[in-house]
Amino acid sequence: MAQPGDLARAASAYQAALREPSVSPSTFRDLGTTLVRLGNRTAALDAFREYLKRAPEANDAAMIRSYLDGN
């Protein structure tokens, strides 16, 4: 079961991972999803845009684009 602060810790871990040169594009998507749940929509949208920039043909690209188009 999730504990208070788990989402904030997850966001911090994703942000730390982004500093690695070989970071997977999915890290941006996962960060975006976490930020949405934390209520930080602006940063989430930035993360989703970066994800699509790095993985424009990803299996979930259409879903992420539709989310961006709705915001």
All heavy atoms as TSV, in Angstrom:
chain	resi	resn	atom	element	x	y	z
A	1	MET	N	N	0.851	-1.180	0.000
A	1	MET	CA	C	0.000	0.000	0.000
A	1	MET	C	C	0.898	1.246	0.000
A	1	MET	O	O	1.917	1.302	0.682
A	1	MET	CB	C	-0.916	-0.028	1.212
A	1	MET	CG	C	-1.781	1.209	1.311
A	1	MET	SD	S	-2.996	1.086	2.613
A	1	MET	CE	C	-4.400	0.703	1.604
A	2	ALA	N	N	0.490	2.219	-0.754
A	2	ALA	CA	C	1.254	3.464	-0.833
A	2	ALA	C	C	1.229	4.191	0.502
A	2	ALA	O	O	0.222	4.188	1.214
A	2	ALA	CB	C	0.687	4.357	-1.920
A	3	GLN	N	N	2.327	4.793	0.794
A	3	GLN	CA	C	2.480	5.555	2.031
A	3	GLN	C	C	2.563	7.048	1.703
A	3	GLN	O	O	2.977	7.419	0.601
A	3	GLN	CB	C	3.755	5.127	2.759
A	3	GLN	CG	C	3.768	3.661	3.158
A	3	GLN	CD	C	2.693	3.319	4.162
A	3	GLN	OE1	O	2.503	4.027	5.138
A	3	GLN	NE2	N	1.964	2.244	3.906
A	4	PRO	N	N	2.202	7.912	2.656
A	4	PRO	CA	C	2.353	9.349	2.426
A	4	PRO	C	C	3.813	9.662	2.042
A	4	PRO	O	O	4.743	9.131	2.638
A	4	PRO	CB	C	1.999	9.972	3.779
A	4	PRO	CG	C	1.135	8.953	4.442
A	4	PRO	CD	C	1.644	7.614	3.977
A	5	GLY	N	N	3.951	10.455	1.024
A	5	GLY	CA	C	5.284	10.848	0.577
A	5	GLY	C	C	5.865	9.957	-0.503
A	5	GLY	O	O	6.900	10.288	-1.086
A	6	ASP	N	N	5.228	8.812	-0.797
A	6	ASP	CA	C	5.760	7.908	-1.817
A	6	ASP	C	C	5.841	8.573	-3.183
A	6	ASP	O	O	6.824	8.407	-3.907
A	6	ASP	CB	C	4.921	6.637	-1.930
A	6	ASP	CG	C	5.156	5.654	-0.793
A	6	ASP	OD1	O	6.085	5.875	0.026
A	6	ASP	OD2	O	4.401	4.665	-0.723
A	7	LEU	N	N	4.804	9.318	-3.559
A	7	LEU	CA	C	4.819	9.967	-4.873
A	7	LEU	C	C	5.918	11.011	-4.963
A	7	LEU	O	O	6.607	11.112	-5.992
A	7	LEU	CB	C	3.465	10.600	-5.186
A	7	LEU	CG	C	2.337	9.630	-5.512
A	7	LEU	CD1	C	1.019	10.382	-5.667
A	7	LEU	CD2	C	2.647	8.857	-6.780
A	8	ALA	N	N	6.096	11.785	-3.920
A	8	ALA	CA	C	7.158	12.799	-3.928
A	8	ALA	C	C	8.525	12.135	-4.022
A	8	ALA	O	O	9.406	12.612	-4.750
A	8	ALA	CB	C	7.066	13.668	-2.679
A	9	ARG	N	N	8.705	11.022	-3.315
A	9	ARG	CA	C	9.979	10.303	-3.394
A	9	ARG	C	C	10.184	9.724	-4.790
A	9	ARG	O	O	11.293	9.747	-5.336
A	9	ARG	CB	C	10.048	9.215	-2.331
A	9	ARG	CG	C	10.358	9.765	-0.944
A	9	ARG	CD	C	10.656	8.662	0.065
A	9	ARG	NE	N	9.471	7.872	0.403
A	9	ARG	CZ	C	8.545	8.234	1.272
A	9	ARG	NH1	N	8.656	9.385	1.916
A	9	ARG	NH2	N	7.509	7.457	1.525
A	10	ALA	N	N	9.113	9.229	-5.387
A	10	ALA	CA	C	9.214	8.695	-6.749
A	10	ALA	C	C	9.601	9.796	-7.729
A	10	ALA	O	O	10.475	9.597	-8.584
A	10	ALA	CB	C	7.895	8.055	-7.160
A	11	ALA	N	N	8.970	10.953	-7.618
A	11	ALA	CA	C	9.304	12.076	-8.503
A	11	ALA	C	C	10.770	12.461	-8.346
A	11	ALA	O	O	11.465	12.703	-9.342
A	11	ALA	CB	C	8.397	13.268	-8.226
A	12	SER	N	N	11.254	12.502	-7.125
A	12	SER	CA	C	12.663	12.834	-6.881
A	12	SER	C	C	13.582	11.802	-7.510
A	12	SER	O	O	14.621	12.144	-8.090
A	12	SER	CB	C	12.944	12.938	-5.385
A	12	SER	OG	O	12.286	14.034	-4.832
A	13	ALA	N	N	13.212	10.532	-7.402
A	13	ALA	CA	C	14.031	9.466	-7.990
A	13	ALA	C	C	14.055	9.579	-9.515
A	13	ALA	O	O	15.115	9.419	-10.140
A	13	ALA	CB	C	13.508	8.106	-7.557
A	14	TYR	N	N	12.903	9.849	-10.118
A	14	TYR	CA	C	12.868	10.030	-11.574
A	14	TYR	C	C	13.719	11.228	-11.994
A	14	TYR	O	O	14.472	11.163	-12.976
A	14	TYR	CB	C	11.437	10.211	-12.078
A	14	TYR	CG	C	10.595	8.960	-12.025
A	14	TYR	CD1	C	9.328	8.993	-11.464
A	14	TYR	CD2	C	11.050	7.755	-12.543
A	14	TYR	CE1	C	8.534	7.852	-11.411
A	14	TYR	CE2	C	10.271	6.613	-12.494
A	14	TYR	CZ	C	9.009	6.669	-11.922
A	14	TYR	OH	O	8.237	5.547	-11.882
A	15	GLN	N	N	13.612	12.327	-11.260
A	15	GLN	CA	C	14.402	13.516	-11.603
A	15	GLN	C	C	15.886	13.236	-11.474
A	15	GLN	O	O	16.683	13.705	-12.300
A	15	GLN	CB	C	13.963	14.695	-10.740
A	15	GLN	CG	C	12.589	15.184	-11.150
A	15	GLN	CD	C	11.943	16.122	-10.155
A	15	GLN	OE1	O	12.227	16.083	-8.966
A	15	GLN	NE2	N	11.042	16.963	-10.645
A	16	ALA	N	N	16.290	12.458	-10.493
A	16	ALA	CA	C	17.702	12.086	-10.352
A	16	ALA	C	C	18.129	11.210	-11.528
A	16	ALA	O	O	19.227	11.382	-12.067
A	16	ALA	CB	C	17.930	11.358	-9.025
A	17	ALA	N	N	17.265	10.302	-11.943
A	17	ALA	CA	C	17.587	9.422	-13.070
A	17	ALA	C	C	17.767	10.210	-14.362
A	17	ALA	O	O	18.565	9.818	-15.228
A	17	ALA	CB	C	16.500	8.368	-13.237
A	18	LEU	N	N	17.057	11.327	-14.496
A	18	LEU	CA	C	17.161	12.132	-15.718
A	18	LEU	C	C	18.551	12.732	-15.903
A	18	LEU	O	O	18.904	13.130	-17.006
A	18	LEU	CB	C	16.108	13.244	-15.710
A	18	LEU	CG	C	14.666	12.779	-15.761
A	18	LEU	CD1	C	13.732	13.971	-15.734
A	18	LEU	CD2	C	14.408	11.909	-16.974
A	19	ARG	N	N	19.323	12.776	-14.851
A	19	ARG	CA	C	20.683	13.315	-14.956
A	19	ARG	C	C	21.671	12.313	-15.572
A	19	ARG	O	O	22.785	12.681	-15.908
A	19	ARG	CB	C	21.169	13.770	-13.584
A	19	ARG	CG	C	20.403	14.980	-13.057
A	19	ARG	CD	C	21.052	15.595	-11.838
A	19	ARG	NE	N	20.745	14.893	-10.605
A	19	ARG	CZ	C	19.657	15.074	-9.869
A	19	ARG	NH1	N	18.732	15.933	-10.262
A	19	ARG	NH2	N	19.469	14.399	-8.758
A	20	GLU	N	N	21.234	11.078	-15.718
A	20	GLU	CA	C	22.078	10.048	-16.317
A	20	GLU	C	C	22.059	10.191	-17.836
A	20	GLU	O	O	20.998	10.385	-18.422
A	20	GLU	CB	C	21.584	8.653	-15.925
A	20	GLU	CG	C	21.652	8.377	-14.443
A	20	GLU	CD	C	23.064	8.415	-13.913
A	20	GLU	OE1	O	23.989	7.938	-14.598
A	20	GLU	OE2	O	23.254	8.929	-12.792
A	21	PRO	N	N	23.216	10.099	-18.475
A	21	PRO	CA	C	23.251	10.294	-19.936
A	21	PRO	C	C	22.480	9.237	-20.725
A	21	PRO	O	O	21.996	9.517	-21.808
A	21	PRO	CB	C	24.741	10.253	-20.275
A	21	PRO	CG	C	25.425	9.717	-19.073
A	21	PRO	CD	C	24.521	9.879	-17.904
A	22	SER	N	N	22.340	8.056	-20.194
A	22	SER	CA	C	21.661	6.989	-20.941
A	22	SER	C	C	20.238	6.747	-20.436
A	22	SER	O	O	19.729	5.637	-20.530
A	22	SER	CB	C	22.477	5.701	-20.841
A	22	SER	OG	O	22.582	5.298	-19.485
A	23	VAL	N	N	19.611	7.793	-19.937
A	23	VAL	CA	C	18.261	7.656	-19.385
A	23	VAL	C	C	17.282	7.176	-20.456
A	23	VAL	O	O	17.353	7.601	-21.615
A	23	VAL	CB	C	17.786	8.979	-18.746
A	23	VAL	CG1	C	17.611	10.072	-19.781
A	23	VAL	CG2	C	16.513	8.769	-17.955
A	24	SER	N	N	16.404	6.296	-20.063
A	24	SER	CA	C	15.367	5.798	-20.966
A	24	SER	C	C	14.308	6.878	-21.157
A	24	SER	O	O	13.926	7.558	-20.196
A	24	SER	CB	C	14.726	4.555	-20.358
A	24	SER	OG	O	13.573	4.200	-21.067
A	25	PRO	N	N	13.794	7.034	-22.378
A	25	PRO	CA	C	12.723	8.000	-22.586
A	25	PRO	C	C	11.519	7.756	-21.676
A	25	PRO	O	O	10.841	8.696	-21.267
A	25	PRO	CB	C	12.340	7.800	-24.056
A	25	PRO	CG	C	13.569	7.273	-24.693
A	25	PRO	CD	C	14.211	6.410	-23.635
A	26	SER	N	N	11.272	6.492	-21.330
A	26	SER	CA	C	10.114	6.189	-20.490
A	26	SER	C	C	10.221	6.827	-19.103
A	26	SER	O	O	9.200	7.017	-18.432
A	26	SER	CB	C	9.914	4.680	-20.357
A	26	SER	OG	O	11.005	4.088	-19.683
A	27	THR	N	N	11.418	7.197	-18.704
A	27	THR	CA	C	11.579	7.884	-17.418
A	27	THR	C	C	10.838	9.210	-17.440
A	27	THR	O	O	10.238	9.608	-16.439
A	27	THR	CB	C	13.069	8.083	-17.086
A	27	THR	OG1	O	13.716	6.814	-17.142
A	27	THR	CG2	C	13.261	8.689	-15.709
A	28	PHE	N	N	10.850	9.898	-18.579
A	28	PHE	CA	C	10.116	11.155	-18.706
A	28	PHE	C	C	8.612	10.907	-18.597
A	28	PHE	O	O	7.899	11.665	-17.951
A	28	PHE	CB	C	10.451	11.851	-20.027
A	28	PHE	CG	C	11.827	12.423	-20.064
A	28	PHE	CD1	C	12.882	11.701	-20.585
A	28	PHE	CD2	C	12.083	13.692	-19.565
A	28	PHE	CE1	C	14.165	12.216	-20.610
A	28	PHE	CE2	C	13.359	14.228	-19.579
A	28	PHE	CZ	C	14.401	13.484	-20.095
A	29	ARG	N	N	8.141	9.840	-19.229
A	29	ARG	CA	C	6.717	9.503	-19.138
A	29	ARG	C	C	6.336	9.182	-17.696
A	29	ARG	O	O	5.320	9.660	-17.188
A	29	ARG	CB	C	6.412	8.310	-20.036
A	29	ARG	CG	C	4.949	7.893	-20.004
A	29	ARG	CD	C	4.718	6.467	-20.461
A	29	ARG	NE	N	5.497	5.555	-19.655
A	29	ARG	CZ	C	6.146	4.486	-20.137
A	29	ARG	NH1	N	6.104	4.200	-21.420
A	29	ARG	NH2	N	6.837	3.705	-19.339
A	30	ASP	N	N	7.150	8.375	-17.048
A	30	ASP	CA	C	6.856	7.988	-15.663
A	30	ASP	C	C	6.899	9.190	-14.726
A	30	ASP	O	O	6.066	9.304	-13.816
A	30	ASP	CB	C	7.821	6.904	-15.211
A	30	ASP	CG	C	7.674	5.623	-16.018
A	30	ASP	OD1	O	6.632	5.436	-16.684
A	30	ASP	OD2	O	8.613	4.806	-16.000
A	31	LEU	N	N	7.842	10.086	-14.957
A	31	LEU	CA	C	7.894	11.320	-14.171
A	31	LEU	C	C	6.618	12.131	-14.405
A	31	LEU	O	O	5.998	12.615	-13.458
A	31	LEU	CB	C	9.124	12.150	-14.522
A	31	LEU	CG	C	9.186	13.540	-13.877
A	31	LEU	CD1	C	9.214	13.437	-12.355
A	31	LEU	CD2	C	10.397	14.303	-14.405
A	32	GLY	N	N	6.216	12.252	-15.664
A	32	GLY	CA	C	5.002	12.999	-15.980
A	32	GLY	C	C	3.781	12.429	-15.283
A	32	GLY	O	O	2.976	13.165	-14.702
A	33	THR	N	N	3.640	11.123	-15.310
A	33	THR	CA	C	2.513	10.467	-14.651
A	33	THR	C	C	2.526	10.738	-13.148
A	33	THR	O	O	1.486	11.033	-12.547
A	33	THR	CB	C	2.560	8.953	-14.921
A	33	THR	OG1	O	2.525	8.740	-16.329
A	33	THR	CG2	C	1.403	8.237	-14.274
A	34	THR	N	N	3.693	10.669	-12.557
A	34	THR	CA	C	3.822	10.926	-11.119
A	34	THR	C	C	3.488	12.379	-10.795
A	34	THR	O	O	2.775	12.663	-9.825
A	34	THR	CB	C	5.246	10.578	-10.640
A	34	THR	OG1	O	5.500	9.197	-10.943
A	34	THR	CG2	C	5.411	10.809	-9.154
A	35	LEU	N	N	3.972	13.295	-11.635
A	35	LEU	CA	C	3.702	14.710	-11.392
A	35	LEU	C	C	2.218	15.044	-11.529
A	35	LEU	O	O	1.697	15.884	-10.795
A	35	LEU	CB	C	4.549	15.574	-12.336
A	35	LEU	CG	C	6.051	15.542	-12.045
A	35	LEU	CD1	C	6.819	16.221	-13.177
A	35	LEU	CD2	C	6.362	16.186	-10.714
A	36	VAL	N	N	1.535	14.376	-12.456
A	36	VAL	CA	C	0.084	14.571	-12.573
A	36	VAL	C	C	-0.582	14.179	-11.259
A	36	VAL	O	O	-1.429	14.909	-10.731
A	36	VAL	CB	C	-0.500	13.747	-13.746
A	36	VAL	CG1	C	-2.021	13.649	-13.654
A	36	VAL	CG2	C	-0.096	14.339	-15.083
A	37	ARG	N	N	-0.195	13.043	-10.722
A	37	ARG	CA	C	-0.798	12.568	-9.466
A	37	ARG	C	C	-0.478	13.498	-8.304
A	37	ARG	O	O	-1.254	13.596	-7.355
A	37	ARG	CB	C	-0.341	11.150	-9.172
A	37	ARG	CG	C	-0.913	10.163	-10.198
A	37	ARG	CD	C	-0.493	8.759	-9.954
A	37	ARG	NE	N	-1.077	8.274	-8.699
A	37	ARG	CZ	C	-0.691	7.171	-8.096
A	37	ARG	NH1	N	0.277	6.433	-8.626
A	37	ARG	NH2	N	-1.261	6.792	-6.972
A	38	LEU	N	N	0.660	14.191	-8.385
A	38	LEU	CA	C	1.026	15.161	-7.350
A	38	LEU	C	C	0.353	16.517	-7.562
A	38	LEU	O	O	0.468	17.407	-6.724
A	38	LEU	CB	C	2.548	15.342	-7.309
A	38	LEU	CG	C	3.343	14.214	-6.670
A	38	LEU	CD1	C	4.831	14.376	-6.954
A	38	LEU	CD2	C	3.082	14.174	-5.164
A	39	GLY	N	N	-0.308	16.700	-8.709
A	39	GLY	CA	C	-0.983	17.955	-8.987
A	39	GLY	C	C	-0.123	19.000	-9.668
A	39	GLY	O	O	-0.526	20.153	-9.794
A	40	ASN	N	N	1.049	18.604	-10.135
A	40	ASN	CA	C	1.958	19.536	-10.811
A	40	ASN	C	C	1.817	19.348	-12.317
A	40	ASN	O	O	2.675	18.779	-12.982
A	40	ASN	CB	C	3.395	19.310	-10.354
A	40	ASN	CG	C	4.330	20.397	-10.831
A	40	ASN	OD1	O	3.992	21.150	-11.745
A	40	ASN	ND2	N	5.490	20.472	-10.237
A	41	ARG	N	N	0.716	19.833	-12.855
A	41	ARG	CA	C	0.393	19.611	-14.260
A	41	ARG	C	C	1.388	20.273	-15.215
A	41	ARG	O	O	1.709	19.706	-16.254
A	41	ARG	CB	C	-1.021	20.086	-14.550
A	41	ARG	CG	C	-2.048	19.275	-13.771
A	41	ARG	CD	C	-3.464	19.700	-14.070
A	41	ARG	NE	N	-3.943	19.317	-15.383
A	41	ARG	CZ	C	-4.279	18.088	-15.750
A	41	ARG	NH1	N	-4.159	17.103	-14.895
A	41	ARG	NH2	N	-4.729	17.842	-16.956
A	42	THR	N	N	1.863	21.458	-14.890
A	42	THR	CA	C	2.787	22.156	-15.791
A	42	THR	C	C	4.058	21.339	-15.995
A	42	THR	O	O	4.489	21.114	-17.129
A	42	THR	CB	C	3.122	23.553	-15.232
A	42	THR	OG1	O	1.907	24.297	-15.110
A	42	THR	CG2	C	4.079	24.292	-16.143
A	43	ALA	N	N	4.650	20.887	-14.918
A	43	ALA	CA	C	5.869	20.077	-15.023
A	43	ALA	C	C	5.569	18.730	-15.676
A	43	ALA	O	O	6.391	18.199	-16.439
A	43	ALA	CB	C	6.505	19.889	-13.652
A	44	ALA	N	N	4.391	18.183	-15.409
A	44	ALA	CA	C	4.005	16.911	-16.023
A	44	ALA	C	C	3.931	17.048	-17.540
A	44	ALA	O	O	4.434	16.194	-18.272
A	44	ALA	CB	C	2.669	16.443	-15.465
A	45	LEU	N	N	3.321	18.120	-18.002
A	45	LEU	CA	C	3.211	18.339	-19.448
A	45	LEU	C	C	4.590	18.486	-20.080
A	45	LEU	O	O	4.833	17.966	-21.169
A	45	LEU	CB	C	2.340	19.562	-19.729
A	45	LEU	CG	C	0.882	19.438	-19.290
A	45	LEU	CD1	C	0.146	20.746	-19.523
A	45	LEU	CD2	C	0.188	18.284	-19.969
A	46	ASP	N	N	5.494	19.173	-19.403
A	46	ASP	CA	C	6.870	19.298	-19.904
A	46	ASP	C	C	7.529	17.929	-20.018
A	46	ASP	O	O	8.213	17.636	-21.005
A	46	ASP	CB	C	7.706	20.206	-18.992
A	46	ASP	CG	C	7.302	21.661	-19.074
A	46	ASP	OD1	O	6.618	22.058	-20.051
A	46	ASP	OD2	O	7.666	22.406	-18.148
A	47	ALA	N	N	7.337	17.090	-19.011
A	47	ALA	CA	C	7.925	15.749	-19.029
A	47	ALA	C	C	7.335	14.921	-20.167
A	47	ALA	O	O	8.064	14.211	-20.869
A	47	ALA	CB	C	7.711	15.064	-17.686
A	48	PHE	N	N	6.017	15.008	-20.369
A	48	PHE	CA	C	5.382	14.271	-21.461
A	48	PHE	C	C	5.879	14.758	-22.827
A	48	PHE	O	O	6.103	13.947	-23.732
A	48	PHE	CB	C	3.866	14.393	-21.390
A	48	PHE	CG	C	3.234	13.624	-20.264
A	48	PHE	CD1	C	2.137	14.145	-19.600
A	48	PHE	CD2	C	3.705	12.385	-19.862
A	48	PHE	CE1	C	1.520	13.443	-18.574
A	48	PHE	CE2	C	3.108	11.672	-18.832
A	48	PHE	CZ	C	2.014	12.207	-18.184
A	49	ARG	N	N	6.065	16.059	-22.972
A	49	ARG	CA	C	6.584	16.590	-24.244
A	49	ARG	C	C	7.994	16.063	-24.515
A	49	ARG	O	O	8.322	15.707	-25.649
A	49	ARG	CB	C	6.571	18.116	-24.233
A	49	ARG	CG	C	5.195	18.703	-24.385
A	49	ARG	CD	C	5.231	20.228	-24.487
A	49	ARG	NE	N	3.900	20.752	-24.320
A	49	ARG	CZ	C	3.433	21.314	-23.205
A	49	ARG	NH1	N	4.213	21.460	-22.151
A	49	ARG	NH2	N	2.193	21.743	-23.140
A	50	GLU	N	N	8.809	16.022	-23.488
A	50	GLU	CA	C	10.170	15.503	-23.653
A	50	GLU	C	C	10.135	14.015	-23.987
A	50	GLU	O	O	10.926	13.540	-24.799
A	50	GLU	CB	C	10.999	15.760	-22.391
A	50	GLU	CG	C	12.448	15.402	-22.532
A	50	GLU	CD	C	13.200	16.193	-23.597
A	50	GLU	OE1	O	12.816	17.355	-23.894
A	50	GLU	OE2	O	14.196	15.657	-24.143
A	51	TYR	N	N	9.239	13.296	-23.382
A	51	TYR	CA	C	9.083	11.875	-23.695
A	51	TYR	C	C	8.779	11.693	-25.176
A	51	TYR	O	O	9.416	10.884	-25.859
A	51	TYR	CB	C	7.965	11.278	-22.836
A	51	TYR	CG	C	7.560	9.883	-23.230
A	51	TYR	CD1	C	8.460	8.826	-23.189
A	51	TYR	CD2	C	6.253	9.608	-23.646
A	51	TYR	CE1	C	8.079	7.539	-23.545
A	51	TYR	CE2	C	5.862	8.330	-23.995
A	51	TYR	CZ	C	6.784	7.300	-23.948
A	51	TYR	OH	O	6.412	6.025	-24.303
A	52	LEU	N	N	7.818	12.450	-25.689
A	52	LEU	CA	C	7.456	12.329	-27.103
A	52	LEU	C	C	8.581	12.781	-28.023
A	52	LEU	O	O	8.739	12.231	-29.117
A	52	LEU	CB	C	6.180	13.112	-27.388
A	52	LEU	CG	C	4.915	12.536	-26.765
A	52	LEU	CD1	C	3.734	13.455	-27.031
A	52	LEU	CD2	C	4.642	11.130	-27.274
A	53	LYS	N	N	9.345	13.750	-27.588
A	53	LYS	CA	C	10.495	14.204	-28.376
A	53	LYS	C	C	11.517	13.069	-28.513
A	53	LYS	O	O	12.094	12.867	-29.580
A	53	LYS	CB	C	11.119	15.418	-27.690
A	53	LYS	CG	C	12.330	15.982	-28.368
A	53	LYS	CD	C	12.810	17.211	-27.610
A	53	LYS	CE	C	14.232	17.534	-27.952
A	53	LYS	NZ	N	14.758	18.612	-27.111
A	54	ARG	N	N	11.703	12.324	-27.436
A	54	ARG	CA	C	12.697	11.253	-27.427
A	54	ARG	C	C	12.163	9.917	-27.938
A	54	ARG	O	O	12.949	9.062	-28.341
A	54	ARG	CB	C	13.241	11.073	-26.012
A	54	ARG	CG	C	14.052	12.260	-25.553
A	54	ARG	CD	C	14.407	12.138	-24.091
A	54	ARG	NE	N	15.168	13.287	-23.630
A	54	ARG	CZ	C	16.424	13.224	-23.224
A	54	ARG	NH1	N	17.058	12.072	-23.214
A	54	ARG	NH2	N	17.029	14.319	-22.826
A	55	ALA	N	N	10.862	9.736	-27.902
A	55	ALA	CA	C	10.260	8.469	-28.329
A	55	ALA	C	C	8.969	8.729	-29.099
A	55	ALA	O	O	7.877	8.342	-28.676
A	55	ALA	CB	C	9.989	7.587	-27.115
A	56	PRO	N	N	9.074	9.398	-30.242
A	56	PRO	CA	C	7.857	9.784	-30.975
A	56	PRO	C	C	7.039	8.603	-31.487
A	56	PRO	O	O	5.845	8.754	-31.749
A	56	PRO	CB	C	8.393	10.627	-32.132
A	56	PRO	CG	C	9.822	10.215	-32.286
A	56	PRO	CD	C	10.294	9.826	-30.915
A	57	GLU	N	N	7.646	7.450	-31.630
A	57	GLU	CA	C	6.943	6.272	-32.144
A	57	GLU	C	C	6.622	5.261	-31.040
A	57	GLU	O	O	6.308	4.113	-31.326
A	57	GLU	CB	C	7.784	5.602	-33.234
A	57	GLU	CG	C	8.111	6.507	-34.406
A	57	GLU	CD	C	6.877	7.034	-35.113
A	57	GLU	OE1	O	5.908	6.272	-35.275
A	57	GLU	OE2	O	6.881	8.216	-35.511
A	58	ALA	N	N	6.683	5.688	-29.793
A	58	ALA	CA	C	6.392	4.780	-28.676
A	58	ALA	C	C	4.976	4.228	-28.783
A	58	ALA	O	O	4.091	4.865	-29.377
A	58	ALA	CB	C	6.564	5.519	-27.350
A	59	ASN	N	N	4.763	3.047	-28.222
A	59	ASN	CA	C	3.438	2.412	-28.282
A	59	ASN	C	C	2.346	3.279	-27.681
A	59	ASN	O	O	1.190	3.191	-28.096
A	59	ASN	CB	C	3.464	1.058	-27.564
A	59	ASN	CG	C	4.262	0.029	-28.316
A	59	ASN	OD1	O	4.461	0.144	-29.509
A	59	ASN	ND2	N	4.727	-0.978	-27.611
A	60	ASP	N	N	2.690	4.086	-26.697
A	60	ASP	CA	C	1.687	4.919	-26.034
A	60	ASP	C	C	1.742	6.387	-26.469
A	60	ASP	O	O	1.122	7.239	-25.849
A	60	ASP	CB	C	1.830	4.817	-24.511
A	60	ASP	CG	C	3.205	5.257	-24.022
A	60	ASP	OD1	O	4.092	5.526	-24.845
A	60	ASP	OD2	O	3.374	5.308	-22.795
A	61	ALA	N	N	2.448	6.659	-27.554
A	61	ALA	CA	C	2.608	8.044	-28.010
A	61	ALA	C	C	1.265	8.705	-28.321
A	61	ALA	O	O	1.041	9.865	-27.967
A	61	ALA	CB	C	3.530	8.110	-29.221
A	62	ALA	N	N	0.361	7.988	-28.951
A	62	ALA	CA	C	-0.945	8.573	-29.288
A	62	ALA	C	C	-1.713	8.941	-28.023
A	62	ALA	O	O	-2.350	10.003	-27.968
A	62	ALA	CB	C	-1.753	7.604	-30.140
A	63	MET	N	N	-1.649	8.097	-27.015
A	63	MET	CA	C	-2.335	8.387	-25.761
A	63	MET	C	C	-1.738	9.629	-25.091
A	63	MET	O	O	-2.472	10.500	-24.627
A	63	MET	CB	C	-2.230	7.201	-24.804
A	63	MET	CG	C	-2.912	7.434	-23.468
A	63	MET	SD	S	-2.638	6.115	-22.287
A	63	MET	CE	C	-0.904	6.337	-21.924
A	64	ILE	N	N	-0.413	9.722	-25.080
A	64	ILE	CA	C	0.248	10.878	-24.466
A	64	ILE	C	C	-0.088	12.145	-25.251
A	64	ILE	O	O	-0.376	13.191	-24.663
A	64	ILE	CB	C	1.773	10.664	-24.376
A	64	ILE	CG1	C	2.104	9.452	-23.507
A	64	ILE	CG2	C	2.475	11.912	-23.877
A	64	ILE	CD1	C	1.735	9.569	-22.053
A	65	ARG	N	N	-0.084	12.054	-26.575
A	65	ARG	CA	C	-0.452	13.217	-27.396
A	65	ARG	C	C	-1.883	13.666	-27.114
A	65	ARG	O	O	-2.149	14.863	-27.024
A	65	ARG	CB	C	-0.282	12.907	-28.887
A	65	ARG	CG	C	1.130	12.963	-29.349
A	65	ARG	CD	C	1.248	12.849	-30.873
A	65	ARG	NE	N	2.624	12.608	-31.212
A	65	ARG	CZ	C	3.163	11.408	-31.400
A	65	ARG	NH1	N	2.419	10.319	-31.320
A	65	ARG	NH2	N	4.440	11.277	-31.682
A	66	SER	N	N	-2.791	12.716	-26.972
A	66	SER	CA	C	-4.186	13.086	-26.707
A	66	SER	C	C	-4.300	13.738	-25.340
A	66	SER	O	O	-5.086	14.679	-25.158
A	66	SER	CB	C	-5.116	11.895	-26.822
A	66	SER	OG	O	-4.928	10.982	-25.770
A	67	TYR	N	N	-3.519	13.294	-24.386
A	67	TYR	CA	C	-3.513	13.933	-23.067
A	67	TYR	C	C	-3.002	15.371	-23.187
A	67	TYR	O	O	-3.597	16.293	-22.621
A	67	TYR	CB	C	-2.634	13.135	-22.096
A	67	TYR	CG	C	-2.613	13.734	-20.710
A	67	TYR	CD1	C	-3.657	13.488	-19.832
A	67	TYR	CD2	C	-1.577	14.550	-20.304
A	67	TYR	CE1	C	-3.663	14.059	-18.565
A	67	TYR	CE2	C	-1.575	15.122	-19.041
A	67	TYR	CZ	C	-2.613	14.860	-18.182
A	67	TYR	OH	O	-2.625	15.439	-16.924
A	68	LEU	N	N	-1.920	15.554	-23.953
A	68	LEU	CA	C	-1.369	16.902	-24.142
A	68	LEU	C	C	-2.374	17.800	-24.872
A	68	LEU	O	O	-2.498	18.984	-24.541
A	68	LEU	CB	C	-0.054	16.840	-24.916
A	68	LEU	CG	C	1.148	16.266	-24.170
A	68	LEU	CD1	C	2.311	16.075	-25.128
A	68	LEU	CD2	C	1.542	17.156	-23.008
A	69	ASP	N	N	-3.042	17.257	-25.861
A	69	ASP	CA	C	-4.007	18.047	-26.630
A	69	ASP	C	C	-5.197	18.479	-25.778
A	69	ASP	O	O	-5.801	19.513	-26.048
A	69	ASP	CB	C	-4.512	17.257	-27.839
A	69	ASP	CG	C	-3.427	17.072	-28.897
A	69	ASP	OD1	O	-2.396	17.790	-28.840
A	69	ASP	OD2	O	-3.602	16.174	-29.752
A	70	GLY	N	N	-5.502	17.719	-24.748
A	70	GLY	CA	C	-6.623	18.044	-23.877
A	70	GLY	C	C	-6.274	19.023	-22.768
A	70	GLY	O	O	-7.126	19.428	-21.999
A	71	ASN	N	N	-5.001	19.420	-22.693
A	71	ASN	CA	C	-4.568	20.316	-21.613
A	71	ASN	C	C	-3.997	21.598	-22.140
A	71	ASN	O	O	-3.482	21.806	-23.082
A	71	ASN	CB	C	-3.533	19.621	-20.737
A	71	ASN	CG	C	-4.196	18.581	-19.861
A	71	ASN	OD1	O	-4.882	18.935	-18.932
A	71	ASN	ND2	N	-4.002	17.320	-20.172
